[in-house]
């Protein structure tokens, strides 16, 4: 009887260790501004900061030393997968766009490309 109890206990421990590899509790993590290609396409030189905010929303990063640079950053991490990062930097002069920098891939799905 004692051997059976030890065997069942050992078998139960092994079974529980095997279940620890199930990763159902992990979820995709999205951070920052969702950057849609259609919104980036609307940006152009000469637009005001207010117009940019209406299209893209408030920037995640606003440089405290350079108020003429806004950075929109988005990261998407799949569980046990790659992390996708997309950055759009908008440079201003006299509160008007002078340059737009796109860094990172355009990602489809999850409301990114539509």
N, CA, C and O atoms as a Tinker XYZ file with bonds, in Angstrom:
   456  protein
     1  N      0.825000   -1.198000    0.000000    73     2
     2  CA     0.000000    0.000000    0.000000    64     1     3
     3  C      0.864000    1.254000    0.000000    63     2     4     5
     4  O      0.580000    2.233000   -0.691000    81     3
     5  N      1.929000    1.193000    0.799000    73     3     6
     6  CA     2.819000    2.355000    0.879000    64     5     7
     7  C      3.506000    2.607000   -0.460000    63     6     8     9
     8  O      3.673000    3.756000   -0.869000    81     7
     9  N      3.906000    1.528000   -1.145000    73     7    10
    10  CA     4.552000    1.672000   -2.455000    64     9    11
    11  C      3.599000    2.273000   -3.477000    63    10    12    13
    12  O      4.005000    3.083000   -4.311000    81    11
    13  N      2.365000    1.886000   -3.414000    73    11    14
    14  CA     1.377000    2.417000   -4.351000    64    13    15
    15  C      1.180000    3.910000   -4.116000    63    14    16    17
    16  O      1.074000    4.680000   -5.071000    81    15
    17  N      1.133000    4.324000   -2.856000    73    15    18
    18  CA     0.967000    5.742000   -2.532000    64    17    19
    19  C      2.152000    6.556000   -3.026000    63    18    20    21
    20  O      1.970000    7.638000   -3.584000    81    19
    21  N      3.365000    6.046000   -2.828000    73    19    22
    22  CA     4.572000    6.743000   -3.302000    64    21    23
    23  C      4.560000    6.817000   -4.827000    63    22    24    25
    24  O      4.898000    7.848000   -5.408000    81    23
    25  N      4.170000    5.717000   -5.470000    73    23    26
    26  CA     4.118000    5.683000   -6.924000    64    25    27
    27  C      3.093000    6.706000   -7.459000    63    26    28    29
    28  O      3.377000    7.430000   -8.414000    81    27
    29  N      1.925000    6.756000   -6.848000    73    27    30
    30  CA     0.892000    7.705000   -7.273000    64    29    31
    31  C      1.348000    9.142000   -7.042000    63    30    32    33
    32  O      1.097000   10.014000   -7.873000    81    31
    33  N      2.016000    9.393000   -5.920000    73    31    34
    34  CA     2.535000   10.733000   -5.638000    64    33    35
    35  C      3.593000   11.143000   -6.671000    63    34    36    37
    36  O      3.570000   12.263000   -7.182000    81    35
    37  N      4.508000   10.233000   -6.969000    73    35    38
    38  CA     5.549000   10.523000   -7.957000    64    37    39
    39  C      4.936000   10.747000   -9.343000    63    38    40    41
    40  O      5.353000   11.650000  -10.069000    81    39
    41  N      3.956000    9.932000   -9.703000    73    39    42
    42  CA     3.286000   10.071000  -10.988000    64    41    43
    43  C      2.532000   11.399000  -11.061000    63    42    44    45
    44  O      2.535000   12.058000  -12.100000    81    43
    45  N      1.902000   11.781000   -9.985000    73    43    46
    46  CA     1.189000   13.064000   -9.938000    64    45    47
    47  C      2.152000   14.235000  -10.113000    63    46    48    49
    48  O      1.849000   15.183000  -10.837000    81    47
    49  N      3.311000   14.176000   -9.454000    73    47    50
    50  CA     4.314000   15.242000   -9.587000    64    49    51
    51  C      4.807000   15.347000  -11.024000    63    50    52    53
    52  O      4.944000   16.449000  -11.556000    81    51
    53  N      5.073000   14.209000  -11.653000    73    51    54
    54  CA     5.514000   14.225000  -13.046000    64    53    55
    55  C      4.437000   14.797000  -13.965000    63    54    56    57
    56  O      4.741000   15.550000  -14.890000    81    55
    57  N      3.202000   14.445000  -13.712000    73    55    58
    58  CA     2.100000   14.945000  -14.542000    64    57    59
    59  C      1.969000   16.453000  -14.397000    63    58    60    61
    60  O      1.743000   17.154000  -15.383000    81    59
    61  N      2.109000   16.956000  -13.183000    73    59    62
    62  CA     2.004000   18.400000  -12.964000    64    61    63
    63  C      3.175000   19.141000  -13.592000    63    62    64    65
    64  O      3.000000   20.260000  -14.076000    81    63
    65  N      4.347000   18.555000  -13.598000    73    63    66
    66  CA     5.495000   19.190000  -14.248000    64    65    67
    67  C      5.272000   19.258000  -15.753000    63    66    68    69
    68  O      5.677000   20.227000  -16.395000    81    67
    69  N      4.646000   18.261000  -16.310000    73    67    70
    70  CA     4.345000   18.264000  -17.735000    64    69    71
    71  C      3.345000   19.346000  -18.101000    63    70    72    73
    72  O      3.418000   19.917000  -19.190000    81    71
    73  N      2.432000   19.628000  -17.221000    73    71    74
    74  CA     1.427000   20.677000  -17.477000    64    73    75
    75  C      2.026000   22.075000  -17.400000    63    74    76    77
    76  O      1.450000   23.025000  -17.930000    81    75
    77  N      3.164000   22.210000  -16.752000    73    75    78
    78  CA     3.763000   23.540000  -16.625000    64    77    79
    79  C      4.238000   24.077000  -17.968000    63    78    80    81
    80  O      4.523000   25.268000  -18.091000    81    79
    81  N      4.324000   23.222000  -18.964000    73    79    82
    82  CA     4.752000   23.663000  -20.289000    64    81    83
    83  C      3.597000   24.218000  -21.105000    63    82    84    85
    84  O      3.811000   24.739000  -22.200000    81    83
    85  N      2.388000   24.116000  -20.595000    73    83    86
    86  CA     1.254000   24.698000  -21.298000    64    85    87
    87  C      1.282000   26.199000  -21.070000    63    86    88    89
    88  O      1.340000   26.660000  -19.931000    81    87
    89  N      1.242000   26.950000  -22.142000    73    87    90
    90  CA     1.396000   28.401000  -22.039000    64    89    91
    91  C      0.092000   29.126000  -22.366000    63    90    92    93
    92  O      0.115000   30.190000  -22.985000    81    91
    93  N     -1.004000   28.578000  -21.969000    73    91    94
    94  CA    -2.290000   29.181000  -22.260000    64    93    95
    95  C     -2.475000   30.519000  -21.553000    63    94    96    97
    96  O     -3.296000   31.330000  -21.981000    81    95
    97  N     -1.741000   30.760000  -20.498000    73    95    98
    98  CA    -1.935000   31.984000  -19.731000    64    97    99
    99  C     -1.214000   33.185000  -20.339000    63    98   100   101
   100  O     -1.451000   34.310000  -19.901000    81    99
   101  N     -0.346000   32.991000  -21.327000    73    99   102
   102  CA     0.390000   34.098000  -21.923000    64   101   103
   103  C     -0.424000   34.737000  -23.040000    63   102   104   105
   104  O     -1.065000   34.042000  -23.827000    81   103
   105  N     -0.394000   36.050000  -23.105000    73   103   106
   106  CA    -1.165000   36.783000  -24.106000    64   105   107
   107  C     -0.240000   37.715000  -24.889000    63   106   108   109
   108  O      0.871000   38.029000  -24.462000    81   107
   109  N     -0.728000   38.137000  -26.027000    73   107   110
   110  CA     0.005000   39.121000  -26.821000    64   109   111
   111  C      0.007000   40.448000  -26.066000    63   110   112   113
   112  O     -0.968000   40.798000  -25.401000    81   111
   113  N      1.110000   41.176000  -26.177000    73   111   114
   114  CA     1.247000   42.450000  -25.480000    64   113   115
   115  C      1.396000   43.560000  -26.519000    63   114   116   117
   116  O      2.301000   43.527000  -27.353000    81   115
   117  N      0.500000   44.538000  -26.457000    73   115   118
   118  CA     0.560000   45.704000  -27.324000    64   117   119
   119  C      0.843000   46.924000  -26.463000    63   118   120   121
   120  O      0.216000   47.120000  -25.422000    81   119
   121  N      1.788000   47.740000  -26.902000    73   119   122
   122  CA     2.128000   48.946000  -26.153000    64   121   123
   123  C      2.308000   50.115000  -27.107000    63   122   124   125
   124  O      2.775000   49.947000  -28.234000    81   123
   125  N      1.938000   51.286000  -26.650000    73   123   126
   126  CA     2.158000   52.509000  -27.414000    64   125   127
   127  C      0.971000   52.885000  -28.274000    63   126   128   129
   128  O     -0.143000   52.399000  -28.079000    81   127
   129  N      1.233000   53.763000  -29.231000    73   127   130
   130  CA     0.211000   54.214000  -30.172000    64   129   131
   131  C      0.061000   53.175000  -31.273000    63   130   132   133
   132  O      1.054000   52.759000  -31.870000    81   131
   133  N     -1.157000   52.756000  -31.547000    73   131   134
   134  CA    -1.385000   51.883000  -32.696000    64   133   135
   135  C     -1.177000   52.745000  -33.935000    63   134   136   137
   136  O     -1.863000   53.748000  -34.130000    81   135
   137  N     -0.221000   52.341000  -34.770000    73   135   138
   138  CA     0.154000   53.134000  -35.941000    64   137   139
   139  C     -0.461000   52.490000  -37.176000    63   138   140   141
   140  O     -0.043000   51.412000  -37.598000    81   139
   141  N     -1.449000   53.156000  -37.747000    73   139   142
   142  CA    -2.112000   52.657000  -38.948000    64   141   143
   143  C     -1.504000   53.332000  -40.173000    63   142   144   145
   144  O     -1.256000   54.537000  -40.167000    81   143
   145  N     -1.268000   52.552000  -41.219000    73   143   146
   146  CA    -0.664000   53.077000  -42.435000    64   145   147
   147  C     -1.515000   54.173000  -43.057000    63   146   148   149
   148  O     -0.984000   55.146000  -43.592000    81   147
   149  N     -2.835000   54.019000  -42.989000    73   147   150
   150  CA    -3.701000   55.045000  -43.591000    64   149   151
   151  C     -3.547000   56.385000  -42.867000    63   150   152   153
   152  O     -3.675000   57.437000  -43.493000    81   151
   153  N     -3.276000   56.362000  -41.564000    73   151   154
   154  CA    -3.067000   57.608000  -40.824000    64   153   155
   155  C     -1.707000   58.220000  -41.138000    63   154   156   157
   156  O     -1.588000   59.438000  -41.276000    81   155
   157  N     -0.682000   57.378000  -41.250000    73   155   158
   158  CA     0.647000   57.884000  -41.590000    64   157   159
   159  C      0.616000   58.517000  -42.979000    63   158   160   161
   160  O      1.274000   59.530000  -43.216000    81   159
   161  N     -0.141000   57.926000  -43.889000    73   159   162
   162  CA    -0.241000   58.453000  -45.256000    64   161   163
   163  C     -0.902000   59.836000  -45.292000    63   162   164   165
   164  O     -0.678000   60.600000  -46.230000    81   163
   165  N     -1.708000   60.161000  -44.287000    73   163   166
   166  CA    -2.372000   61.470000  -44.238000    64   165   167
   167  C     -1.421000   62.593000  -43.809000    63   166   168   169
   168  O     -1.693000   63.767000  -44.058000    81   167
   169  N     -0.311000   62.230000  -43.167000    73   167   170
   170  CA     0.631000   63.250000  -42.709000    64   169   171
   171  C      1.415000   63.822000  -43.885000    63   170   172   173
   172  O      1.805000   63.091000  -44.795000    81   171
   173  N      1.640000   65.124000  -43.862000    73   171   174
   174  CA     2.448000   65.745000  -44.909000    64   173   175
   175  C      3.100000   67.010000  -44.362000    63   174   176   177
   176  O      2.695000   67.545000  -43.330000    81   175
   177  N      4.104000   67.465000  -45.070000    73   175   178
   178  CA     4.815000   68.681000  -44.661000    64   177   179
   179  C      3.853000   69.854000  -44.570000    63   178   180   181
   180  O      2.938000   69.999000  -45.381000    81   179
   181  N      4.083000   70.687000  -43.562000    73   179   182
   182  CA     3.271000   71.882000  -43.399000    64   181   183
   183  C      2.099000   71.725000  -42.441000    63   182   184   185
   184  O      1.473000   72.717000  -42.068000    81   183
   185  N      1.789000   70.488000  -42.032000    73   183   186
   186  CA     0.679000   70.290000  -41.097000    64   185   187
   187  C      1.058000   70.816000  -39.719000    63   186   188   189
   188  O      2.227000   70.797000  -39.334000    81   187
   189  N      0.056000   71.285000  -38.983000    73   187   190
   190  CA     0.289000   71.795000  -37.631000    64   189   191
   191  C      0.331000   70.643000  -36.625000    63   190   192   193
   192  O     -0.079000   69.522000  -36.927000    81   191
   193  N      0.829000   70.940000  -35.437000    73   191   194
   194  CA     0.865000   69.936000  -34.370000    64   193   195
   195  C     -0.552000   69.482000  -34.009000    63   194   196   197
   196  O     -0.769000   68.308000  -33.708000    81   195
   197  N     -1.500000   70.395000  -34.038000    73   195   198
   198  CA    -2.889000   70.059000  -33.725000    64   197   199
   199  C     -3.445000   69.063000  -34.737000    63   198   200   201
   200  O     -4.125000   68.107000  -34.363000    81   199
   201  N     -3.157000   69.283000  -36.012000    73   199   202
   202  CA    -3.631000   68.367000  -37.053000    64   201   203
   203  C     -3.007000   66.989000  -36.898000    63   202   204   205
   204  O     -3.680000   65.976000  -37.090000    81   203
   205  N     -1.733000   66.944000  -36.554000    73   203   206
   206  CA    -1.053000   65.662000  -36.344000    64   205   207
   207  C     -1.690000   64.925000  -35.171000    63   206   208   209
   208  O     -1.912000   63.716000  -35.242000    81   207
   209  N     -1.984000   65.645000  -34.096000    73   207   210
   210  CA    -2.609000   65.029000  -32.924000    64   209   211
   211  C     -3.987000   64.482000  -33.263000    63   210   212   213
   212  O     -4.365000   63.424000  -32.761000    81   211
   213  N     -4.742000   65.174000  -34.100000    73   211   214
   214  CA    -6.064000   64.697000  -34.508000    64   213   215
   215  C     -5.976000   63.404000  -35.308000    63   214   216   217
   216  O     -6.856000   62.549000  -35.201000    81   215
   217  N     -4.922000   63.250000  -36.110000    73   215   218
   218  CA    -4.761000   62.061000  -36.948000    64   217   219
   219  C     -4.112000   60.910000  -36.188000    63   218   220   221
   220  O     -4.599000   59.780000  -36.230000    81   219
   221  N     -3.019000   61.195000  -35.499000    73   219   222
   222  CA    -2.201000   60.146000  -34.875000    64   221   223
   223  C     -2.441000   59.981000  -33.368000    63   222   224   225
   224  O     -2.057000   58.966000  -32.787000    81   223
   225  N     -3.064000   60.963000  -32.747000    73   223   226
   226  CA    -3.199000   60.935000  -31.298000    64   225   227
   227  C     -1.990000   61.597000  -30.656000    63   226   228   229
   228  O     -1.098000   62.080000  -31.354000    81   227
   229  N     -1.958000   61.621000  -29.348000    73   227   230
   230  CA    -0.818000   62.207000  -28.637000    64   229   231
   231  C      0.388000   61.287000  -28.746000    63   230   232   233
   232  O      0.236000   60.067000  -28.691000    81   231
   233  N      1.580000   61.847000  -28.901000    73   231   234
   234  CA     2.762000   60.991000  -29.031000    64   233   235
   235  C      3.107000   60.305000  -27.710000    63   234   236   237
   236  O      2.897000   60.856000  -26.630000    81   235
   237  N      3.640000   59.094000  -27.825000    73   235   238
   238  CA     4.083000   58.370000  -26.638000    64   237   239
   239  C      5.304000   59.061000  -26.052000    63   238   240   241
   240  O      5.423000   59.205000  -24.836000    81   239
   241  N      6.202000   59.484000  -26.920000    73   239   242
   242  CA     7.426000   60.143000  -26.476000    64   241   243
   243  C      7.483000   61.558000  -27.011000    63   242   244   245
   244  O      7.380000   61.786000  -28.216000    81   243
   245  N      7.647000   62.491000  -26.118000    73   243   246
   246  CA     7.858000   63.875000  -26.517000    64   245   247
   247  C      9.152000   64.318000  -25.840000    63   246   248   249
   248  O      9.232000   64.379000  -24.613000    81   247
   249  N     10.145000   64.620000  -26.637000    73   247   250
   250  CA    11.470000   64.960000  -26.135000    64   249   251
   251  C     11.407000   66.266000  -25.344000    63   250   252   253
   252  O     11.020000   67.303000  -25.884000    81   251
   253  N     11.787000   66.216000  -24.063000    73   251   254
   254  CA    11.711000   67.423000  -23.236000    64   253   255
   255  C     12.779000   68.442000  -23.602000    63   254   256   257
   256  O     12.662000   69.618000  -23.257000    81   255
   257  N     13.814000   68.000000  -24.294000    73   255   258
   258  CA    14.884000   68.909000  -24.702000    64   257   259
   259  C     14.664000   69.462000  -26.104000    63   258   260   261
   260  O     15.242000   70.485000  -26.469000    81   259
   261  N     13.833000   68.791000  -26.884000    73   259   262
   262  CA    13.560000   69.203000  -28.259000    64   261   263
   263  C     12.055000   69.091000  -28.501000    63   262   264   265
   264  O     11.564000   68.012000  -28.831000    81   263
   265  N     11.332000   70.173000  -28.345000    73   263   266
   266  CA     9.880000   70.160000  -28.485000    64   265   267
   267  C      9.444000   70.055000  -29.942000    63   266   268   269
   268  O      8.248000   70.001000  -30.231000    81   267
   269  N     10.394000   70.025000  -30.846000    73   267   270
   270  CA    10.083000   69.921000  -32.272000    64   269   271
   271  C     10.179000   68.489000  -32.781000    63   270   272   273
   272  O     10.232000   68.270000  -33.991000    81   271
   273  N     10.202000   67.514000  -31.885000    73   271   274
   274  CA    10.286000   66.108000  -32.271000    64   273   275
   275  C      9.252000   65.311000  -31.487000    63   274   276   277
   276  O      9.249000   65.311000  -30.256000    81   275
   277  N      8.376000   64.635000  -32.219000    73   275   278
   278  CA     7.399000   63.741000  -31.616000    64   277   279
   279  C      7.666000   62.332000  -32.117000    63   278   280   281
   280  O      7.867000   62.118000  -33.313000    81   279
   281  N      7.669000   61.373000  -31.203000    73   279   282
   282  CA     7.889000   59.971000  -31.554000    64   281   283
   283  C      6.645000   59.163000  -31.215000    63   282   284   285
   284  O      6.177000   59.150000  -30.076000    81   283
   285  N      6.127000   58.497000  -32.226000    73   283   286
   286  CA     5.019000   57.564000  -32.048000    64   285   287
   287  C      5.627000   56.165000  -32.111000    63   286   288   289
   288  O      6.230000   55.786000  -33.115000    81   287
   289  N      5.464000   55.408000  -31.037000    73   287   290
   290  CA     6.091000   54.091000  -30.931000    64   289   291
   291  C      5.017000   53.051000  -30.639000    63   290   292   293
   292  O      4.140000   53.266000  -29.803000    81   291
   293  N      5.097000   51.928000  -31.333000    73   291   294
   294  CA     4.175000   50.815000  -31.101000    64   293   295
   295  C      4.978000   49.523000  -31.093000    63   294   296   297
   296  O      5.798000   49.287000  -31.981000    81   295
   297  N      4.741000   48.692000  -30.093000    73   295   298
   298  CA     5.356000   47.366000  -30.064000    64   297   299
   299  C      4.264000   46.322000  -29.878000    63   298   300   301
   300  O      3.278000   46.537000  -29.173000    81   299
   301  N      4.470000   45.193000  -30.528000    73   299   302
   302  CA     3.544000   44.071000  -30.435000    64   301   303
   303  C      4.372000   42.816000  -30.220000    63   302   304   305
   304  O      5.183000   42.440000  -31.067000    81   303
   305  N      4.162000   42.171000  -29.078000    73   303   306
   306  CA     4.903000   40.946000  -28.766000    64   305   307
   307  C      3.934000   39.784000  -28.689000    63   306   308   309
   308  O      3.016000   39.760000  -27.869000    81   307
   309  N      4.168000   38.814000  -29.576000    73   307   310
   310  CA     3.377000   37.595000  -29.551000    64   309   311
   311  C      3.935000   36.686000  -28.457000    63   310   312   313
   312  O      5.134000   36.713000  -28.179000    81   311
   313  N      3.079000   35.889000  -27.842000    73   311   314
   314  CA     3.602000   34.940000  -26.858000    64   313   315
   315  C      4.579000   33.985000  -27.546000    63   314   316   317
   316  O      4.233000   33.321000  -28.523000    81   315
   317  N      5.767000   33.931000  -27.035000    73   315   318
   318  CA     6.812000   33.047000  -27.558000    64   317   319
   319  C      7.118000   33.309000  -29.021000    63   318   320   321
   320  O      7.539000   32.407000  -29.746000    81   319
   321  N      6.909000   34.533000  -29.451000    73   319   322
   322  CA     7.190000   34.897000  -30.837000    64   321   323
   323  C      8.046000   36.140000  -30.890000    63   322   324   325
   324  O      8.587000   36.598000  -29.884000    81   323
   325  N      8.153000   36.663000  -32.077000    73   323   326
   326  CA     8.954000   37.868000  -32.285000    64   325   327
   327  C      8.219000   39.106000  -31.791000    63   326   328   329
   328  O      6.992000   39.129000  -31.697000    81   327
   329  N      8.994000   40.122000  -31.483000    73   327   330
   330  CA     8.440000   41.419000  -31.140000    64   329   331
   331  C      8.544000   42.310000  -32.361000    63   330   332   333
   332  O      9.616000   42.448000  -32.951000    81   331
   333  N      7.428000   42.914000  -32.739000    73   331   334
   334  CA     7.396000   43.839000  -33.864000    64   333   335
   335  C      7.368000   45.251000  -33.306000    63   334   336   337
   336  O      6.568000   45.563000  -32.424000    81   335
   337  N      8.236000   46.095000  -33.819000    73   335   338
   338  CA     8.288000   47.478000  -33.367000    64   337   339
   339  C      8.103000   48.389000  -34.572000    63   338   340   341
   340  O      8.695000   48.176000  -35.631000    81   339
   341  N      7.278000   49.399000  -34.390000    73   339   342
   342  CA     7.013000   50.366000  -35.449000    64   341   343
   343  C      7.161000   51.748000  -34.838000    63   342   344   345
   344  O      6.593000   52.021000  -33.781000    81   343
   345  N      7.898000   52.602000  -35.472000    73   343   346
   346  CA     8.123000   53.955000  -34.977000    64   345   347
   347  C      7.893000   54.953000  -36.103000    63   346   348   349
   348  O      8.347000   54.755000  -37.230000    81   347
   349  N      7.189000   56.015000  -35.785000    73   347   350
   350  CA     7.037000   57.145000  -36.695000    64   349   351
   351  C      7.499000   58.375000  -35.930000    63   350   352   353
   352  O      6.971000   58.686000  -34.862000    81   351
   353  N      8.484000   59.070000  -36.478000    73   351   354
   354  CA     9.001000   60.291000  -35.872000    64   353   355
   355  C      8.583000   61.470000  -36.732000    63   354   356   357
   356  O      8.778000   61.471000  -37.947000    81   355
   357  N      8.008000   62.465000  -36.088000    73   355   358
   358  CA     7.562000   63.670000  -36.791000    64   357   359
   359  C      8.401000   64.836000  -36.284000    63   358   360   361
   360  O      8.449000   65.106000  -35.084000    81   359
   361  N      9.061000   65.522000  -37.213000    73   359   362
   362  CA     9.900000   66.667000  -36.866000    64   361   363
   363  C      9.200000   67.950000  -37.282000    63   362   364   365
   364  O      8.652000   68.047000  -38.380000    81   363
   365  N      9.227000   68.934000  -36.390000    73   363   366
   366  CA     8.539000   70.203000  -36.611000    64   365   367
   367  C      9.523000   71.363000  -36.644000    63   366   368   369
   368  O     10.623000   71.280000  -36.096000    81   367
   369  N      9.114000   72.432000  -37.289000    73   367   370
   370  CA     9.789000   73.729000  -37.225000    64   369   371
   371  C      8.680000   74.766000  -37.260000    63   370   372   373
   372  O      7.833000   74.745000  -38.153000    81   371
   373  N      8.681000   75.668000  -36.298000    73   371   374
   374  CA     7.608000   76.669000  -36.168000    64   373   375
   375  C      6.231000   75.999000  -36.087000    63   374   376   377
   376  O      5.264000   76.473000  -36.684000    81   375
   377  N      6.159000   74.893000  -35.342000    73   375   378
   378  CA     4.917000   74.127000  -35.127000    64   377   379
   379  C      4.308000   73.565000  -36.410000    63   378   380   381
   380  O      3.102000   73.324000  -36.468000    81   379
   381  N      5.133000   73.356000  -37.437000    73   379   382
   382  CA     4.684000   72.749000  -38.692000    64   381   383
   383  C      5.603000   71.578000  -39.037000    63   382   384   385
   384  O      6.801000   71.630000  -38.759000    81   383
   385  N      5.051000   70.524000  -39.639000    73   383   386
   386  CA     5.857000   69.359000  -40.009000    64   385   387
   387  C      6.877000   69.756000  -41.065000    63   386   388   389
   388  O      6.546000   70.405000  -42.057000    81   387
   389  N      8.138000   69.348000  -40.832000    73   387   390
   390  CA     9.172000   69.527000  -41.843000    64   389   391
   391  C      9.701000   68.182000  -42.341000    63   390   392   393
   392  O     10.264000   68.090000  -43.432000    81   391
   393  N      9.510000   67.128000  -41.519000    73   391   394
   394  CA    10.017000   65.813000  -41.929000    64   393   395
   395  C      9.296000   64.715000  -41.164000    63   394   396   397
   396  O      8.954000   64.883000  -39.993000    81   395
   397  N      9.066000   63.580000  -41.839000    73   395   398
   398  CA     8.424000   62.414000  -41.231000    64   397   399
   399  C      9.336000   61.221000  -41.464000    63   398   400   401
   400  O      9.713000   60.936000  -42.601000    81   399
   401  N      9.689000   60.525000  -40.395000    73   399   402
   402  CA    10.555000   59.349000  -40.484000    64   401   403
   403  C      9.764000   58.118000  -40.074000    63   402   404   405
   404  O      9.187000   58.086000  -38.987000    81   403
   405  N      9.731000   57.098000  -40.937000    73   403   406
   406  CA     9.091000   55.815000  -40.626000    64   405   407
   407  C     10.174000   54.793000  -40.364000    63   406   408   409
   408  O     11.058000   54.585000  -41.195000    81   407
   409  N     10.105000   54.159000  -39.218000    73   407   410
   410  CA    11.081000   53.124000  -38.884000    64   409   411
   411  C     10.311000   51.891000  -38.439000    63   410   412   413
   412  O      9.484000   51.961000  -37.530000    81   411
   413  N     10.585000   50.766000  -39.081000    73   411   414
   414  CA     9.930000   49.520000  -38.704000    64   413   415
   415  C      8.910000   49.100000  -39.746000    63   414   416   417
   416  O      8.475000   49.905000  -40.570000    81   415
   417  N      8.537000   47.838000  -39.698000    73   415   418
   418  CA     7.618000   47.306000  -40.708000    64   417   419
   419  C      6.184000   47.733000  -40.465000    63   418   420   421
   420  O      5.793000   48.041000  -39.339000    81   419
   421  N      5.410000   47.748000  -41.531000    73   419   422
   422  CA     3.967000   47.914000  -41.421000    64   421   423
   423  C      3.442000   46.513000  -41.137000    63   422   424   425
   424  O      3.700000   45.581000  -41.899000    81   423
   425  N      2.718000   46.370000  -40.056000    73   423   426
   426  CA     2.250000   45.055000  -39.639000    64   425   427
   427  C      0.779000   44.934000  -39.953000    63   426   428   429
   428  O      0.003000   45.844000  -39.660000    81   427
   429  N      0.381000   43.815000  -40.552000    73   427   430
   430  CA    -1.018000   43.575000  -40.843000    64   429   431
   431  C     -1.725000   42.954000  -39.656000    63   430   432   433
   432  O     -1.076000   42.424000  -38.754000    81   431
   433  N     -3.029000   43.011000  -39.646000    73   431   434
   434  CA    -3.799000   42.441000  -38.549000    64   433   435
   435  C     -3.803000   43.338000  -37.344000    63   434   436   437
   436  O     -3.076000   44.330000  -37.291000    81   435
   437  N     -4.615000   42.994000  -36.385000    73   435   438
   438  CA    -4.723000   43.731000  -35.126000    64   437   439
   439  C     -4.930000   45.219000  -35.335000    63   438   440   441
   440  O     -4.404000   46.030000  -34.573000    81   439
   441  N     -5.697000   45.591000  -36.365000    73   439   442
   442  CA    -6.026000   46.997000  -36.656000    64   441   443
   443  C     -4.820000   47.850000  -36.984000    63   442   444   445
   444  O     -4.871000   49.067000  -36.811000    81   443
   445  N     -3.751000   47.260000  -37.445000    73   443   446
   446  CA    -2.572000   48.049000  -37.754000    64   445   447
   447  C     -2.564000   48.542000  -39.187000    63   446   448   449
   448  O     -2.096000   49.647000  -39.461000    81   447
   449  N     -3.066000   47.753000  -40.084000    73   447   450
   450  CA    -2.964000   48.122000  -41.490000    64   449   451
   451  C     -4.266000   48.656000  -42.059000    63   450   452   453
   452  O     -4.273000   49.224000  -43.151000    81   451
   453  N     -5.341000   48.490000  -41.357000    73   451   454
   454  CA    -6.641000   48.919000  -41.883000    64   453   455
   455  C     -7.008000   50.302000  -41.397000    63   454   456
   456  O     -8.071000   50.817000  -41.745000    81   455
